[in-house]
């Protein structure tokens, strides 16, 4: 009885070893159904649930500067479908990017007149979001904002005067307590 039990164990172990070797010798080749599209993560600054301008990431399917810029502007615009949960965009709906020009590290960006439809409490956050999002792109250190070809010198509601060149020294989430 012990002899028969031992033979059965050895036979089962041998059969399992043979099956494992057969399966190992014929590996299944995995199919790659994903096209050779490279997805890139872009940093973007949106309003979070605490009403602060905060960094998050969105996905871009192209590595070109033009595509990244348009993806950022689309992500900053109200009504975009590319917004992470818990964040809200700041650029008014129907605002279009008319054109842009990158000269050295200065990005001149031209929006449609709908940009001026921003609410009074969001205009500061909108400028901060635009500055920080666009300067997160490689090669961009300063920006100039134009509305239908005219330089945006002051904010539309508070009439706060803007610098000629906008960069990260403009600040973000400023809280002044006197």
Chimera marker file (.cmm) of the C-alpha trace (Angstrom):
<marker_set name="trace">
<marker id="1" x="0.000" y="0.000" z="0.000" r="1" g="1" b="0" radius="0.5"/>
<marker id="2" x="2.800" y="2.452" z="0.809" r="1" g="1" b="0" radius="0.5"/>
<marker id="3" x="4.543" y="1.432" z="-2.423" r="1" g="1" b="0" radius="0.5"/>
<marker id="4" x="1.420" y="2.107" z="-4.488" r="1" g="1" b="0" radius="0.5"/>
<marker id="5" x="0.838" y="5.465" z="-2.725" r="1" g="1" b="0" radius="0.5"/>
<marker id="6" x="4.478" y="6.522" z="-3.392" r="1" g="1" b="0" radius="0.5"/>
<marker id="7" x="4.275" y="5.523" z="-7.073" r="1" g="1" b="0" radius="0.5"/>
<marker id="8" x="1.062" y="7.500" z="-7.478" r="1" g="1" b="0" radius="0.5"/>
<marker id="9" x="2.662" y="10.620" z="-5.921" r="1" g="1" b="0" radius="0.5"/>
<marker id="10" x="5.729" y="10.314" z="-8.131" r="1" g="1" b="0" radius="0.5"/>
<marker id="11" x="3.570" y="9.776" z="-11.230" r="1" g="1" b="0" radius="0.5"/>
<marker id="12" x="1.364" y="12.837" z="-10.491" r="1" g="1" b="0" radius="0.5"/>
<marker id="13" x="4.407" y="15.017" z="-9.768" r="1" g="1" b="0" radius="0.5"/>
<marker id="14" x="6.073" y="13.873" z="-13.014" r="1" g="1" b="0" radius="0.5"/>
<marker id="15" x="2.943" y="14.570" z="-15.071" r="1" g="1" b="0" radius="0.5"/>
<marker id="16" x="2.624" y="18.052" z="-13.566" r="1" g="1" b="0" radius="0.5"/>
<marker id="17" x="6.278" y="18.735" z="-14.356" r="1" g="1" b="0" radius="0.5"/>
<marker id="18" x="5.798" y="17.607" z="-17.989" r="1" g="1" b="0" radius="0.5"/>
<marker id="19" x="2.678" y="19.800" z="-18.369" r="1" g="1" b="0" radius="0.5"/>
<marker id="20" x="4.541" y="22.776" z="-16.910" r="1" g="1" b="0" radius="0.5"/>
<marker id="21" x="7.456" y="22.255" z="-19.331" r="1" g="1" b="0" radius="0.5"/>
<marker id="22" x="5.084" y="22.019" z="-22.298" r="1" g="1" b="0" radius="0.5"/>
<marker id="23" x="3.300" y="25.235" z="-21.301" r="1" g="1" b="0" radius="0.5"/>
<marker id="24" x="6.595" y="27.002" z="-20.681" r="1" g="1" b="0" radius="0.5"/>
<marker id="25" x="8.056" y="25.992" z="-24.056" r="1" g="1" b="0" radius="0.5"/>
<marker id="26" x="5.111" y="27.511" z="-25.993" r="1" g="1" b="0" radius="0.5"/>
<marker id="27" x="4.747" y="31.038" z="-24.594" r="1" g="1" b="0" radius="0.5"/>
<marker id="28" x="1.842" y="33.098" z="-25.793" r="1" g="1" b="0" radius="0.5"/>
<marker id="29" x="2.869" y="36.281" z="-27.531" r="1" g="1" b="0" radius="0.5"/>
<marker id="30" x="1.020" y="39.266" z="-26.116" r="1" g="1" b="0" radius="0.5"/>
<marker id="31" x="-0.707" y="41.491" z="-28.609" r="1" g="1" b="0" radius="0.5"/>
<marker id="32" x="-0.147" y="45.198" z="-28.274" r="1" g="1" b="0" radius="0.5"/>
<marker id="33" x="-3.382" y="46.847" z="-29.335" r="1" g="1" b="0" radius="0.5"/>
<marker id="34" x="-2.260" y="50.322" z="-28.317" r="1" g="1" b="0" radius="0.5"/>
<marker id="35" x="-1.139" y="52.355" z="-31.289" r="1" g="1" b="0" radius="0.5"/>
<marker id="36" x="2.268" y="53.878" z="-30.980" r="1" g="1" b="0" radius="0.5"/>
<marker id="37" x="0.802" y="57.078" z="-29.529" r="1" g="1" b="0" radius="0.5"/>
<marker id="38" x="2.892" y="58.680" z="-26.831" r="1" g="1" b="0" radius="0.5"/>
<marker id="39" x="0.864" y="60.147" z="-23.998" r="1" g="1" b="0" radius="0.5"/>
<marker id="40" x="2.419" y="62.985" z="-22.061" r="1" g="1" b="0" radius="0.5"/>
<marker id="41" x="1.440" y="64.464" z="-18.718" r="1" g="1" b="0" radius="0.5"/>
<marker id="42" x="1.221" y="68.259" z="-18.583" r="1" g="1" b="0" radius="0.5"/>
<marker id="43" x="1.109" y="70.341" z="-15.405" r="1" g="1" b="0" radius="0.5"/>
<marker id="44" x="-1.832" y="72.706" z="-15.311" r="1" g="1" b="0" radius="0.5"/>
<marker id="45" x="-3.087" y="75.072" z="-12.616" r="1" g="1" b="0" radius="0.5"/>
<marker id="46" x="-6.827" y="75.030" z="-11.882" r="1" g="1" b="0" radius="0.5"/>
<marker id="47" x="-9.055" y="76.076" z="-8.990" r="1" g="1" b="0" radius="0.5"/>
<marker id="48" x="-9.389" y="73.332" z="-6.395" r="1" g="1" b="0" radius="0.5"/>
<marker id="49" x="-12.267" y="72.660" z="-4.012" r="1" g="1" b="0" radius="0.5"/>
<marker id="50" x="-10.821" y="75.155" z="-1.477" r="1" g="1" b="0" radius="0.5"/>
<marker id="51" x="-10.855" y="77.995" z="-4.058" r="1" g="1" b="0" radius="0.5"/>
<marker id="52" x="-7.073" y="77.998" z="-4.405" r="1" g="1" b="0" radius="0.5"/>
<marker id="53" x="-5.108" y="77.790" z="-7.627" r="1" g="1" b="0" radius="0.5"/>
<marker id="54" x="-3.506" y="74.356" z="-7.448" r="1" g="1" b="0" radius="0.5"/>
<marker id="55" x="-1.413" y="72.196" z="-9.742" r="1" g="1" b="0" radius="0.5"/>
<marker id="56" x="-2.806" y="69.066" z="-11.343" r="1" g="1" b="0" radius="0.5"/>
<marker id="57" x="-1.988" y="67.102" z="-14.490" r="1" g="1" b="0" radius="0.5"/>
<marker id="58" x="-3.779" y="66.467" z="-17.740" r="1" g="1" b="0" radius="0.5"/>
<marker id="59" x="-2.890" y="64.133" z="-20.578" r="1" g="1" b="0" radius="0.5"/>
<marker id="60" x="-1.676" y="65.249" z="-23.998" r="1" g="1" b="0" radius="0.5"/>
<marker id="61" x="-1.313" y="62.777" z="-26.843" r="1" g="1" b="0" radius="0.5"/>
<marker id="62" x="1.320" y="64.751" z="-28.704" r="1" g="1" b="0" radius="0.5"/>
<marker id="63" x="4.774" y="65.974" z="-27.789" r="1" g="1" b="0" radius="0.5"/>
<marker id="64" x="4.752" y="69.155" z="-29.914" r="1" g="1" b="0" radius="0.5"/>
<marker id="65" x="4.695" y="72.602" z="-28.319" r="1" g="1" b="0" radius="0.5"/>
<marker id="66" x="1.626" y="73.583" z="-30.350" r="1" g="1" b="0" radius="0.5"/>
<marker id="67" x="-0.404" y="70.606" z="-29.125" r="1" g="1" b="0" radius="0.5"/>
<marker id="68" x="0.675" y="71.076" z="-25.497" r="1" g="1" b="0" radius="0.5"/>
<marker id="69" x="-0.238" y="74.767" z="-25.585" r="1" g="1" b="0" radius="0.5"/>
<marker id="70" x="-3.685" y="74.075" z="-27.056" r="1" g="1" b="0" radius="0.5"/>
<marker id="71" x="-4.260" y="71.285" z="-24.524" r="1" g="1" b="0" radius="0.5"/>
<marker id="72" x="-3.431" y="73.641" z="-21.654" r="1" g="1" b="0" radius="0.5"/>
<marker id="73" x="-5.708" y="76.411" z="-22.933" r="1" g="1" b="0" radius="0.5"/>
<marker id="74" x="-8.497" y="73.888" z="-23.493" r="1" g="1" b="0" radius="0.5"/>
<marker id="75" x="-7.991" y="72.545" z="-19.960" r="1" g="1" b="0" radius="0.5"/>
<marker id="76" x="-8.181" y="76.054" z="-18.488" r="1" g="1" b="0" radius="0.5"/>
<marker id="77" x="-11.423" y="76.864" z="-20.335" r="1" g="1" b="0" radius="0.5"/>
<marker id="78" x="-14.834" y="76.301" z="-18.763" r="1" g="1" b="0" radius="0.5"/>
<marker id="79" x="-16.721" y="73.517" z="-20.515" r="1" g="1" b="0" radius="0.5"/>
<marker id="80" x="-13.653" y="71.414" z="-21.246" r="1" g="1" b="0" radius="0.5"/>
<marker id="81" x="-13.982" y="67.657" z="-20.915" r="1" g="1" b="0" radius="0.5"/>
<marker id="82" x="-10.335" y="67.242" z="-19.927" r="1" g="1" b="0" radius="0.5"/>
<marker id="83" x="-10.681" y="68.377" z="-16.292" r="1" g="1" b="0" radius="0.5"/>
<marker id="84" x="-9.631" y="66.195" z="-13.338" r="1" g="1" b="0" radius="0.5"/>
<marker id="85" x="-12.253" y="65.679" z="-10.622" r="1" g="1" b="0" radius="0.5"/>
<marker id="86" x="-12.196" y="68.212" z="-7.827" r="1" g="1" b="0" radius="0.5"/>
<marker id="87" x="-10.867" y="71.032" z="-10.022" r="1" g="1" b="0" radius="0.5"/>
<marker id="88" x="-12.596" y="73.738" z="-12.008" r="1" g="1" b="0" radius="0.5"/>
<marker id="89" x="-11.323" y="75.789" z="-14.950" r="1" g="1" b="0" radius="0.5"/>
<marker id="90" x="-11.150" y="79.606" z="-14.929" r="1" g="1" b="0" radius="0.5"/>
<marker id="91" x="-11.135" y="80.939" z="-18.487" r="1" g="1" b="0" radius="0.5"/>
<marker id="92" x="-14.687" y="81.896" z="-19.554" r="1" g="1" b="0" radius="0.5"/>
<marker id="93" x="-16.593" y="79.541" z="-21.845" r="1" g="1" b="0" radius="0.5"/>
<marker id="94" x="-16.272" y="80.113" z="-25.606" r="1" g="1" b="0" radius="0.5"/>
<marker id="95" x="-12.887" y="81.840" z="-25.214" r="1" g="1" b="0" radius="0.5"/>
<marker id="96" x="-10.675" y="80.857" z="-28.153" r="1" g="1" b="0" radius="0.5"/>
<marker id="97" x="-6.940" y="80.935" z="-28.633" r="1" g="1" b="0" radius="0.5"/>
<marker id="98" x="-6.561" y="83.092" z="-31.737" r="1" g="1" b="0" radius="0.5"/>
<marker id="99" x="-2.802" y="82.756" z="-32.145" r="1" g="1" b="0" radius="0.5"/>
<marker id="100" x="0.483" y="82.742" z="-30.297" r="1" g="1" b="0" radius="0.5"/>
<marker id="101" x="4.113" y="83.594" z="-30.901" r="1" g="1" b="0" radius="0.5"/>
<marker id="102" x="7.102" y="82.221" z="-29.022" r="1" g="1" b="0" radius="0.5"/>
<marker id="103" x="10.067" y="84.608" z="-29.183" r="1" g="1" b="0" radius="0.5"/>
<marker id="104" x="12.973" y="83.233" z="-27.176" r="1" g="1" b="0" radius="0.5"/>
<marker id="105" x="11.469" y="82.526" z="-23.760" r="1" g="1" b="0" radius="0.5"/>
<marker id="106" x="8.588" y="85.030" z="-24.190" r="1" g="1" b="0" radius="0.5"/>
<marker id="107" x="5.203" y="83.642" z="-25.200" r="1" g="1" b="0" radius="0.5"/>
<marker id="108" x="2.803" y="86.173" z="-26.725" r="1" g="1" b="0" radius="0.5"/>
<marker id="109" x="-0.672" y="84.696" z="-26.556" r="1" g="1" b="0" radius="0.5"/>
<marker id="110" x="-3.769" y="86.187" z="-28.192" r="1" g="1" b="0" radius="0.5"/>
<marker id="111" x="-7.281" y="85.325" z="-26.926" r="1" g="1" b="0" radius="0.5"/>
<marker id="112" x="-10.741" y="86.190" z="-28.198" r="1" g="1" b="0" radius="0.5"/>
<marker id="113" x="-12.731" y="88.956" z="-26.464" r="1" g="1" b="0" radius="0.5"/>
<marker id="114" x="-14.676" y="86.383" z="-24.394" r="1" g="1" b="0" radius="0.5"/>
<marker id="115" x="-11.665" y="86.296" z="-22.053" r="1" g="1" b="0" radius="0.5"/>
<marker id="116" x="-12.889" y="89.610" z="-20.617" r="1" g="1" b="0" radius="0.5"/>
<marker id="117" x="-16.160" y="87.975" z="-19.433" r="1" g="1" b="0" radius="0.5"/>
<marker id="118" x="-14.441" y="86.596" z="-16.342" r="1" g="1" b="0" radius="0.5"/>
<marker id="119" x="-16.158" y="87.225" z="-13.016" r="1" g="1" b="0" radius="0.5"/>
<marker id="120" x="-14.592" y="89.732" z="-10.633" r="1" g="1" b="0" radius="0.5"/>
<marker id="121" x="-13.597" y="87.205" z="-8.003" r="1" g="1" b="0" radius="0.5"/>
<marker id="122" x="-11.995" y="84.888" z="-10.583" r="1" g="1" b="0" radius="0.5"/>
<marker id="123" x="-9.986" y="87.354" z="-12.683" r="1" g="1" b="0" radius="0.5"/>
<marker id="124" x="-6.915" y="87.204" z="-10.412" r="1" g="1" b="0" radius="0.5"/>
<marker id="125" x="-7.094" y="83.400" z="-10.317" r="1" g="1" b="0" radius="0.5"/>
<marker id="126" x="-7.479" y="83.278" z="-14.101" r="1" g="1" b="0" radius="0.5"/>
<marker id="127" x="-4.285" y="85.302" z="-14.644" r="1" g="1" b="0" radius="0.5"/>
<marker id="128" x="-2.434" y="83.176" z="-12.074" r="1" g="1" b="0" radius="0.5"/>
<marker id="129" x="-3.627" y="79.957" z="-13.739" r="1" g="1" b="0" radius="0.5"/>
<marker id="130" x="-2.618" y="81.148" z="-17.192" r="1" g="1" b="0" radius="0.5"/>
<marker id="131" x="0.817" y="82.314" z="-16.018" r="1" g="1" b="0" radius="0.5"/>
<marker id="132" x="1.688" y="79.217" z="-14.015" r="1" g="1" b="0" radius="0.5"/>
<marker id="133" x="0.268" y="76.743" z="-16.541" r="1" g="1" b="0" radius="0.5"/>
<marker id="134" x="2.022" y="78.263" z="-19.544" r="1" g="1" b="0" radius="0.5"/>
<marker id="135" x="5.348" y="78.831" z="-17.780" r="1" g="1" b="0" radius="0.5"/>
<marker id="136" x="5.358" y="75.141" z="-16.866" r="1" g="1" b="0" radius="0.5"/>
<marker id="137" x="5.994" y="74.481" z="-20.561" r="1" g="1" b="0" radius="0.5"/>
<marker id="138" x="9.597" y="74.032" z="-21.558" r="1" g="1" b="0" radius="0.5"/>
<marker id="139" x="11.192" y="77.188" z="-23.041" r="1" g="1" b="0" radius="0.5"/>
<marker id="140" x="8.508" y="79.571" z="-21.645" r="1" g="1" b="0" radius="0.5"/>
<marker id="141" x="9.574" y="81.908" z="-18.858" r="1" g="1" b="0" radius="0.5"/>
<marker id="142" x="7.420" y="84.985" z="-19.493" r="1" g="1" b="0" radius="0.5"/>
<marker id="143" x="4.114" y="85.621" z="-21.193" r="1" g="1" b="0" radius="0.5"/>
<marker id="144" x="2.236" y="88.556" z="-22.656" r="1" g="1" b="0" radius="0.5"/>
<marker id="145" x="-1.547" y="88.309" z="-22.884" r="1" g="1" b="0" radius="0.5"/>
<marker id="146" x="-3.408" y="89.929" z="-25.764" r="1" g="1" b="0" radius="0.5"/>
<marker id="147" x="-7.166" y="90.145" z="-26.340" r="1" g="1" b="0" radius="0.5"/>
<marker id="148" x="-7.974" y="90.320" z="-30.050" r="1" g="1" b="0" radius="0.5"/>
<marker id="149" x="-4.589" y="91.885" z="-30.782" r="1" g="1" b="0" radius="0.5"/>
<marker id="150" x="-4.638" y="94.449" z="-27.943" r="1" g="1" b="0" radius="0.5"/>
<marker id="151" x="-2.285" y="94.033" z="-24.964" r="1" g="1" b="0" radius="0.5"/>
<marker id="152" x="-4.141" y="93.229" z="-21.733" r="1" g="1" b="0" radius="0.5"/>
<marker id="153" x="-2.822" y="96.080" z="-19.553" r="1" g="1" b="0" radius="0.5"/>
<marker id="154" x="-5.335" y="95.805" z="-16.712" r="1" g="1" b="0" radius="0.5"/>
<marker id="155" x="-7.792" y="93.305" z="-15.344" r="1" g="1" b="0" radius="0.5"/>
<marker id="156" x="-11.314" y="93.847" z="-16.701" r="1" g="1" b="0" radius="0.5"/>
<marker id="157" x="-13.218" y="94.174" z="-13.383" r="1" g="1" b="0" radius="0.5"/>
<marker id="158" x="-10.796" y="95.338" z="-10.704" r="1" g="1" b="0" radius="0.5"/>
<marker id="159" x="-8.799" y="97.436" z="-13.194" r="1" g="1" b="0" radius="0.5"/>
<marker id="160" x="-5.573" y="96.250" z="-11.545" r="1" g="1" b="0" radius="0.5"/>
<marker id="161" x="-2.652" y="97.171" z="-13.804" r="1" g="1" b="0" radius="0.5"/>
<marker id="162" x="-0.630" y="94.237" z="-15.136" r="1" g="1" b="0" radius="0.5"/>
<marker id="163" x="3.095" y="94.223" z="-15.799" r="1" g="1" b="0" radius="0.5"/>
<marker id="164" x="4.352" y="94.281" z="-19.364" r="1" g="1" b="0" radius="0.5"/>
<marker id="165" x="5.686" y="90.724" z="-19.000" r="1" g="1" b="0" radius="0.5"/>
<marker id="166" x="3.990" y="88.212" z="-16.731" r="1" g="1" b="0" radius="0.5"/>
<marker id="167" x="6.007" y="85.495" z="-15.029" r="1" g="1" b="0" radius="0.5"/>
<marker id="168" x="5.859" y="83.447" z="-11.845" r="1" g="1" b="0" radius="0.5"/>
<marker id="169" x="6.893" y="86.459" z="-9.772" r="1" g="1" b="0" radius="0.5"/>
<marker id="170" x="3.247" y="87.575" z="-10.207" r="1" g="1" b="0" radius="0.5"/>
<marker id="171" x="2.474" y="85.163" z="-7.392" r="1" g="1" b="0" radius="0.5"/>
<marker id="172" x="-0.194" y="82.595" z="-6.673" r="1" g="1" b="0" radius="0.5"/>
<marker id="173" x="-2.909" y="82.373" z="-4.002" r="1" g="1" b="0" radius="0.5"/>
<marker id="174" x="-2.026" y="85.713" z="-2.483" r="1" g="1" b="0" radius="0.5"/>
<marker id="175" x="-3.511" y="86.270" z="0.959" r="1" g="1" b="0" radius="0.5"/>
<marker id="176" x="-2.979" y="89.735" z="2.414" r="1" g="1" b="0" radius="0.5"/>
<marker id="177" x="-3.732" y="90.082" z="6.116" r="1" g="1" b="0" radius="0.5"/>
<marker id="178" x="-3.237" y="93.564" z="7.517" r="1" g="1" b="0" radius="0.5"/>
<link id1="1" id2="2" r="1" g="1" b="0" radius="0.2"/>
<link id1="2" id2="3" r="1" g="1" b="0" radius="0.2"/>
<link id1="3" id2="4" r="1" g="1" b="0" radius="0.2"/>
<link id1="4" id2="5" r="1" g="1" b="0" radius="0.2"/>
<link id1="5" id2="6" r="1" g="1" b="0" radius="0.2"/>
<link id1="6" id2="7" r="1" g="1" b="0" radius="0.2"/>
<link id1="7" id2="8" r="1" g="1" b="0" radius="0.2"/>
<link id1="8" id2="9" r="1" g="1" b="0" radius="0.2"/>
<link id1="9" id2="10" r="1" g="1" b="0" radius="0.2"/>
<link id1="10" id2="11" r="1" g="1" b="0" radius="0.2"/>
<link id1="11" id2="12" r="1" g="1" b="0" radius="0.2"/>
<link id1="12" id2="13" r="1" g="1" b="0" radius="0.2"/>
<link id1="13" id2="14" r="1" g="1" b="0" radius="0.2"/>
<link id1="14" id2="15" r="1" g="1" b="0" radius="0.2"/>
<link id1="15" id2="16" r="1" g="1" b="0" radius="0.2"/>
<link id1="16" id2="17" r="1" g="1" b="0" radius="0.2"/>
<link id1="17" id2="18" r="1" g="1" b="0" radius="0.2"/>
<link id1="18" id2="19" r="1" g="1" b="0" radius="0.2"/>
<link id1="19" id2="20" r="1" g="1" b="0" radius="0.2"/>
<link id1="20" id2="21" r="1" g="1" b="0" radius="0.2"/>
<link id1="21" id2="22" r="1" g="1" b="0" radius="0.2"/>
<link id1="22" id2="23" r="1" g="1" b="0" radius="0.2"/>
<link id1="23" id2="24" r="1" g="1" b="0" radius="0.2"/>
<link id1="24" id2="25" r="1" g="1" b="0" radius="0.2"/>
<link id1="25" id2="26" r="1" g="1" b="0" radius="0.2"/>
<link id1="26" id2="27" r="1" g="1" b="0" radius="0.2"/>
<link id1="27" id2="28" r="1" g="1" b="0" radius="0.2"/>
<link id1="28" id2="29" r="1" g="1" b="0" radius="0.2"/>
<link id1="29" id2="30" r="1" g="1" b="0" radius="0.2"/>
<link id1="30" id2="31" r="1" g="1" b="0" radius="0.2"/>
<link id1="31" id2="32" r="1" g="1" b="0" radius="0.2"/>
<link id1="32" id2="33" r="1" g="1" b="0" radius="0.2"/>
<link id1="33" id2="34" r="1" g="1" b="0" radius="0.2"/>
<link id1="34" id2="35" r="1" g="1" b="0" radius="0.2"/>
<link id1="35" id2="36" r="1" g="1" b="0" radius="0.2"/>
<link id1="36" id2="37" r="1" g="1" b="0" radius="0.2"/>
<link id1="37" id2="38" r="1" g="1" b="0" radius="0.2"/>
<link id1="38" id2="39" r="1" g="1" b="0" radius="0.2"/>
<link id1="39" id2="40" r="1" g="1" b="0" radius="0.2"/>
<link id1="40" id2="41" r="1" g="1" b="0" radius="0.2"/>
<link id1="41" id2="42" r="1" g="1" b="0" radius="0.2"/>
<link id1="42" id2="43" r="1" g="1" b="0" radius="0.2"/>
<link id1="43" id2="44" r="1" g="1" b="0" radius="0.2"/>
<link id1="44" id2="45" r="1" g="1" b="0" radius="0.2"/>
<link id1="45" id2="46" r="1" g="1" b="0" radius="0.2"/>
<link id1="46" id2="47" r="1" g="1" b="0" radius="0.2"/>
<link id1="47" id2="48" r="1" g="1" b="0" radius="0.2"/>
<link id1="48" id2="49" r="1" g="1" b="0" radius="0.2"/>
<link id1="49" id2="50" r="1" g="1" b="0" radius="0.2"/>
<link id1="50" id2="51" r="1" g="1" b="0" radius="0.2"/>
<link id1="51" id2="52" r="1" g="1" b="0" radius="0.2"/>
<link id1="52" id2="53" r="1" g="1" b="0" radius="0.2"/>
<link id1="53" id2="54" r="1" g="1" b="0" radius="0.2"/>
<link id1="54" id2="55" r="1" g="1" b="0" radius="0.2"/>
<link id1="55" id2="56" r="1" g="1" b="0" radius="0.2"/>
<link id1="56" id2="57" r="1" g="1" b="0" radius="0.2"/>
<link id1="57" id2="58" r="1" g="1" b="0" radius="0.2"/>
<link id1="58" id2="59" r="1" g="1" b="0" radius="0.2"/>
<link id1="59" id2="60" r="1" g="1" b="0" radius="0.2"/>
<link id1="60" id2="61" r="1" g="1" b="0" radius="0.2"/>
<link id1="61" id2="62" r="1" g="1" b="0" radius="0.2"/>
<link id1="62" id2="63" r="1" g="1" b="0" radius="0.2"/>
<link id1="63" id2="64" r="1" g="1" b="0" radius="0.2"/>
<link id1="64" id2="65" r="1" g="1" b="0" radius="0.2"/>
<link id1="65" id2="66" r="1" g="1" b="0" radius="0.2"/>
<link id1="66" id2="67" r="1" g="1" b="0" radius="0.2"/>
<link id1="67" id2="68" r="1" g="1" b="0" radius="0.2"/>
<link id1="68" id2="69" r="1" g="1" b="0" radius="0.2"/>
<link id1="69" id2="70" r="1" g="1" b="0" radius="0.2"/>
<link id1="70" id2="71" r="1" g="1" b="0" radius="0.2"/>
<link id1="71" id2="72" r="1" g="1" b="0" radius="0.2"/>
<link id1="72" id2="73" r="1" g="1" b="0" radius="0.2"/>
<link id1="73" id2="74" r="1" g="1" b="0" radius="0.2"/>
<link id1="74" id2="75" r="1" g="1" b="0" radius="0.2"/>
<link id1="75" id2="76" r="1" g="1" b="0" radius="0.2"/>
<link id1="76" id2="77" r="1" g="1" b="0" radius="0.2"/>
<link id1="77" id2="78" r="1" g="1" b="0" radius="0.2"/>
<link id1="78" id2="79" r="1" g="1" b="0" radius="0.2"/>
<link id1="79" id2="80" r="1" g="1" b="0" radius="0.2"/>
<link id1="80" id2="81" r="1" g="1" b="0" radius="0.2"/>
<link id1="81" id2="82" r="1" g="1" b="0" radius="0.2"/>
<link id1="82" id2="83" r="1" g="1" b="0" radius="0.2"/>
<link id1="83" id2="84" r="1" g="1" b="0" radius="0.2"/>
<link id1="84" id2="85" r="1" g="1" b="0" radius="0.2"/>
<link id1="85" id2="86" r="1" g="1" b="0" radius="0.2"/>
<link id1="86" id2="87" r="1" g="1" b="0" radius="0.2"/>
<link id1="87" id2="88" r="1" g="1" b="0" radius="0.2"/>
<link id1="88" id2="89" r="1" g="1" b="0" radius="0.2"/>
<link id1="89" id2="90" r="1" g="1" b="0" radius="0.2"/>
<link id1="90" id2="91" r="1" g="1" b="0" radius="0.2"/>
<link id1="91" id2="92" r="1" g="1" b="0" radius="0.2"/>
<link id1="92" id2="93" r="1" g="1" b="0" radius="0.2"/>
<link id1="93" id2="94" r="1" g="1" b="0" radius="0.2"/>
<link id1="94" id2="95" r="1" g="1" b="0" radius="0.2"/>
<link id1="95" id2="96" r="1" g="1" b="0" radius="0.2"/>
<link id1="96" id2="97" r="1" g="1" b="0" radius="0.2"/>
<link id1="97" id2="98" r="1" g="1" b="0" radius="0.2"/>
<link id1="98" id2="99" r="1" g="1" b="0" radius="0.2"/>
<link id1="99" id2="100" r="1" g="1" b="0" radius="0.2"/>
<link id1="100" id2="101" r="1" g="1" b="0" radius="0.2"/>
<link id1="101" id2="102" r="1" g="1" b="0" radius="0.2"/>
<link id1="102" id2="103" r="1" g="1" b="0" radius="0.2"/>
<link id1="103" id2="104" r="1" g="1" b="0" radius="0.2"/>
<link id1="104" id2="105" r="1" g="1" b="0" radius="0.2"/>
<link id1="105" id2="106" r="1" g="1" b="0" radius="0.2"/>
<link id1="106" id2="107" r="1" g="1" b="0" radius="0.2"/>
<link id1="107" id2="108" r="1" g="1" b="0" radius="0.2"/>
<link id1="108" id2="109" r="1" g="1" b="0" radius="0.2"/>
<link id1="109" id2="110" r="1" g="1" b="0" radius="0.2"/>
<link id1="110" id2="111" r="1" g="1" b="0" radius="0.2"/>
<link id1="111" id2="112" r="1" g="1" b="0" radius="0.2"/>
<link id1="112" id2="113" r="1" g="1" b="0" radius="0.2"/>
<link id1="113" id2="114" r="1" g="1" b="0" radius="0.2"/>
<link id1="114" id2="115" r="1" g="1" b="0" radius="0.2"/>
<link id1="115" id2="116" r="1" g="1" b="0" radius="0.2"/>
<link id1="116" id2="117" r="1" g="1" b="0" radius="0.2"/>
<link id1="117" id2="118" r="1" g="1" b="0" radius="0.2"/>
<link id1="118" id2="119" r="1" g="1" b="0" radius="0.2"/>
<link id1="119" id2="120" r="1" g="1" b="0" radius="0.2"/>
<link id1="120" id2="121" r="1" g="1" b="0" radius="0.2"/>
<link id1="121" id2="122" r="1" g="1" b="0" radius="0.2"/>
<link id1="122" id2="123" r="1" g="1" b="0" radius="0.2"/>
<link id1="123" id2="124" r="1" g="1" b="0" radius="0.2"/>
<link id1="124" id2="125" r="1" g="1" b="0" radius="0.2"/>
<link id1="125" id2="126" r="1" g="1" b="0" radius="0.2"/>
<link id1="126" id2="127" r="1" g="1" b="0" radius="0.2"/>
<link id1="127" id2="128" r="1" g="1" b="0" radius="0.2"/>
<link id1="128" id2="129" r="1" g="1" b="0" radius="0.2"/>
<link id1="129" id2="130" r="1" g="1" b="0" radius="0.2"/>
<link id1="130" id2="131" r="1" g="1" b="0" radius="0.2"/>
<link id1="131" id2="132" r="1" g="1" b="0" radius="0.2"/>
<link id1="132" id2="133" r="1" g="1" b="0" radius="0.2"/>
<link id1="133" id2="134" r="1" g="1" b="0" radius="0.2"/>
<link id1="134" id2="135" r="1" g="1" b="0" radius="0.2"/>
<link id1="135" id2="136" r="1" g="1" b="0" radius="0.2"/>
<link id1="136" id2="137" r="1" g="1" b="0" radius="0.2"/>
<link id1="137" id2="138" r="1" g="1" b="0" radius="0.2"/>
<link id1="138" id2="139" r="1" g="1" b="0" radius="0.2"/>
<link id1="139" id2="140" r="1" g="1" b="0" radius="0.2"/>
<link id1="140" id2="141" r="1" g="1" b="0" radius="0.2"/>
<link id1="141" id2="142" r="1" g="1" b="0" radius="0.2"/>
<link id1="142" id2="143" r="1" g="1" b="0" radius="0.2"/>
<link id1="143" id2="144" r="1" g="1" b="0" radius="0.2"/>
<link id1="144" id2="145" r="1" g="1" b="0" radius="0.2"/>
<link id1="145" id2="146" r="1" g="1" b="0" radius="0.2"/>
<link id1="146" id2="147" r="1" g="1" b="0" radius="0.2"/>
<link id1="147" id2="148" r="1" g="1" b="0" radius="0.2"/>
<link id1="148" id2="149" r="1" g="1" b="0" radius="0.2"/>
<link id1="149" id2="150" r="1" g="1" b="0" radius="0.2"/>
<link id1="150" id2="151" r="1" g="1" b="0" radius="0.2"/>
<link id1="151" id2="152" r="1" g="1" b="0" radius="0.2"/>
<link id1="152" id2="153" r="1" g="1" b="0" radius="0.2"/>
<link id1="153" id2="154" r="1" g="1" b="0" radius="0.2"/>
<link id1="154" id2="155" r="1" g="1" b="0" radius="0.2"/>
<link id1="155" id2="156" r="1" g="1" b="0" radius="0.2"/>
<link id1="156" id2="157" r="1" g="1" b="0" radius="0.2"/>
<link id1="157" id2="158" r="1" g="1" b="0" radius="0.2"/>
<link id1="158" id2="159" r="1" g="1" b="0" radius="0.2"/>
<link id1="159" id2="160" r="1" g="1" b="0" radius="0.2"/>
<link id1="160" id2="161" r="1" g="1" b="0" radius="0.2"/>
<link id1="161" id2="162" r="1" g="1" b="0" radius="0.2"/>
<link id1="162" id2="163" r="1" g="1" b="0" radius="0.2"/>
<link id1="163" id2="164" r="1" g="1" b="0" radius="0.2"/>
<link id1="164" id2="165" r="1" g="1" b="0" radius="0.2"/>
<link id1="165" id2="166" r="1" g="1" b="0" radius="0.2"/>
<link id1="166" id2="167" r="1" g="1" b="0" radius="0.2"/>
<link id1="167" id2="168" r="1" g="1" b="0" radius="0.2"/>
<link id1="168" id2="169" r="1" g="1" b="0" radius="0.2"/>
<link id1="169" id2="170" r="1" g="1" b="0" radius="0.2"/>
<link id1="170" id2="171" r="1" g="1" b="0" radius="0.2"/>
<link id1="171" id2="172" r="1" g="1" b="0" radius="0.2"/>
<link id1="172" id2="173" r="1" g="1" b="0" radius="0.2"/>
<link id1="173" id2="174" r="1" g="1" b="0" radius="0.2"/>
<link id1="174" id2="175" r="1" g="1" b="0" radius="0.2"/>
<link id1="175" id2="176" r="1" g="1" b="0" radius="0.2"/>
<link id1="176" id2="177" r="1" g="1" b="0" radius="0.2"/>
<link id1="177" id2="178" r="1" g="1" b="0" radius="0.2"/>
</marker_set>
